[in-house]
Amino acid sequence: MLTLQQIITEADILVPNVLAIGDKVAQLNAINHDFFNVVKIPKLARFTGVAGQSDYVLPNDARAKNIDLVKCGLLQYRDLQTDGVMPAQNNYSFDDFTRMLTLSPAPYQNGLQGICRFHRIATTVFSPTSLNVNPDAPAEYHWSYVPALAAWMANTQDDGVKAAIYTDQYKAAWNVAAQNYQKE
């Protein structure tokens, strides 16, 4: 596992620079979010269905755009906003602000196991005063943040050749990671 300080140190070796640590940390925040836009890592939220209850609160890292499966008991629910739901089909909606998952129809009996599968997002906000934290990505992909940061630093110095090399490196790694998490 690499810390932000280790990532910055390695990137500084690749692209010597005079950029401020705060600027590098701000870019690492963007890189951390970009990683999860490319690599869709599944996560499950579980809930227990209550007969007649439609609304369930999901974790803070759930987002409507990242939900790809909702089931309760034997019933699978389709996304009301994007799936073209027909009348009488089971459907769900999710509000990003309240974190409320609404099922229609509501579960038909108590105790049904509900699951919501969604893709992880970056939740850590990095700060220049705390460089000992790790990126949100799985540890085996922390190294890819080094060429991503180096590519940005090379671009700030108008070194298009280095920027292109490092961009190719981290994008190739992220594409492999995306394939590793992709379901058939």
KADA-V596260 format. One record per residue. SS is DSSP state (hx for helix, st for strand, lp for the rest). PSI is psi in radians with two decimals (NA if undefined). Layout:
ss:SS psi:PSI
ss:SS psi:PSI
This chain:
ss:lp psi:2.31
ss:lp psi:2.48
ss:st psi:2.93
ss:hx psi:-0.72
ss:hx psi:-0.74
ss:hx psi:-0.70
ss:hx psi:-0.81
ss:hx psi:-0.77
ss:hx psi:-0.79
ss:hx psi:-0.74
ss:hx psi:-0.62
ss:hx psi:-0.55
ss:hx psi:-0.72
ss:hx psi:-0.68
ss:lp psi:1.57
ss:lp psi:2.40
ss:lp psi:3.02
ss:lp psi:0.40
ss:lp psi:2.57
ss:lp psi:2.55
ss:hx psi:-0.69
ss:hx psi:-0.67
ss:hx psi:-0.70
ss:hx psi:-0.71
ss:hx psi:-0.71
ss:hx psi:-0.71
ss:hx psi:-0.64
ss:hx psi:-0.57
ss:hx psi:-0.78
ss:hx psi:-0.72
ss:hx psi:-0.75
ss:hx psi:-0.74
ss:hx psi:-0.71
ss:hx psi:-0.64
ss:hx psi:-0.81
ss:hx psi:-0.25
ss:hx psi:-0.47
ss:hx psi:-0.79
ss:lp psi:1.98
ss:lp psi:1.67
ss:lp psi:2.09
ss:st psi:2.59
ss:st psi:2.56
ss:st psi:2.45
ss:st psi:2.28
ss:st psi:2.57
ss:st psi:2.78
ss:st psi:2.12
ss:lp psi:2.50
ss:lp psi:2.27
ss:lp psi:2.18
ss:lp psi:-0.09
ss:lp psi:2.11
ss:lp psi:-0.52
ss:st psi:2.38
ss:st psi:2.38
ss:st psi:2.28
ss:lp psi:2.92
ss:lp psi:2.83
ss:lp psi:-0.39
ss:lp psi:0.09
ss:lp psi:2.42
ss:lp psi:2.51
ss:hx psi:-0.76
ss:hx psi:-0.30
ss:hx psi:-0.05
ss:st psi:2.27
ss:st psi:-0.07
ss:st psi:2.29
ss:st psi:2.20
ss:st psi:2.60
ss:st psi:2.03
ss:lp psi:-2.28
ss:lp psi:-0.13
ss:st psi:2.31
ss:st psi:2.44
ss:st psi:2.51
ss:st psi:2.66
ss:st psi:2.06
ss:lp psi:-0.53
ss:lp psi:-0.46
ss:lp psi:-0.23
ss:lp psi:0.05
ss:lp psi:0.99
ss:lp psi:2.33
ss:lp psi:2.77
ss:lp psi:2.47
ss:lp psi:0.11
ss:lp psi:2.55
ss:lp psi:2.34
ss:st psi:2.85
ss:st psi:2.78
ss:st psi:2.71
ss:st psi:2.31
ss:st psi:2.01
ss:lp psi:-0.51
ss:lp psi:-0.76
ss:lp psi:-0.22
ss:lp psi:0.44
ss:st psi:2.13
ss:st psi:2.19
ss:st psi:2.14
ss:st psi:2.41
ss:st psi:2.05
ss:lp psi:2.81
ss:lp psi:2.74
ss:lp psi:2.55
ss:lp psi:-0.17
ss:lp psi:2.82
ss:lp psi:2.58
ss:lp psi:0.04
ss:lp psi:2.36
ss:st psi:2.17
ss:st psi:2.51
ss:st psi:2.55
ss:st psi:2.08
ss:st psi:2.28
ss:st psi:2.96
ss:st psi:2.42
ss:lp psi:2.71
ss:lp psi:2.90
ss:lp psi:2.26
ss:lp psi:-0.26
ss:lp psi:2.36
ss:lp psi:1.99
ss:lp psi:2.63
ss:st psi:2.51
ss:lp psi:-0.31
ss:lp psi:-0.12
ss:st psi:1.47
ss:lp psi:0.10
ss:lp psi:0.19
ss:lp psi:2.82
ss:st psi:2.68
ss:lp psi:2.83
ss:lp psi:-0.31
ss:lp psi:2.74
ss:lp psi:2.58
ss:hx psi:-0.59
ss:hx psi:-0.17
ss:hx psi:0.06
ss:lp psi:-0.64
ss:lp psi:-0.51
ss:hx psi:-0.30
ss:hx psi:-0.43
ss:hx psi:-0.98
ss:hx psi:-0.49
ss:hx psi:-0.79
ss:hx psi:-0.69
ss:hx psi:-0.67
ss:hx psi:-0.77
ss:hx psi:-0.78
ss:hx psi:-0.70
ss:hx psi:-0.69
ss:hx psi:-0.66
ss:hx psi:-0.36
ss:lp psi:0.25
ss:lp psi:0.61
ss:lp psi:1.43
ss:hx psi:-0.53
ss:hx psi:-0.91
ss:hx psi:-0.73
ss:hx psi:-0.75
ss:hx psi:-0.71
ss:hx psi:-0.85
ss:hx psi:-0.60
ss:hx psi:-0.78
ss:hx psi:-0.70
ss:hx psi:-0.90
ss:hx psi:-0.60
ss:hx psi:-0.65
ss:hx psi:-0.75
ss:hx psi:-0.74
ss:hx psi:-0.61
ss:hx psi:-0.68
ss:hx psi:-0.76
ss:hx psi:-0.74
ss:hx psi:-0.73
ss:hx psi:-0.64
ss:hx psi:-0.54
ss:hx psi:-0.10
ss:lp psi:2.39
ss:lp psi:2.59
ss:lp psi:NA
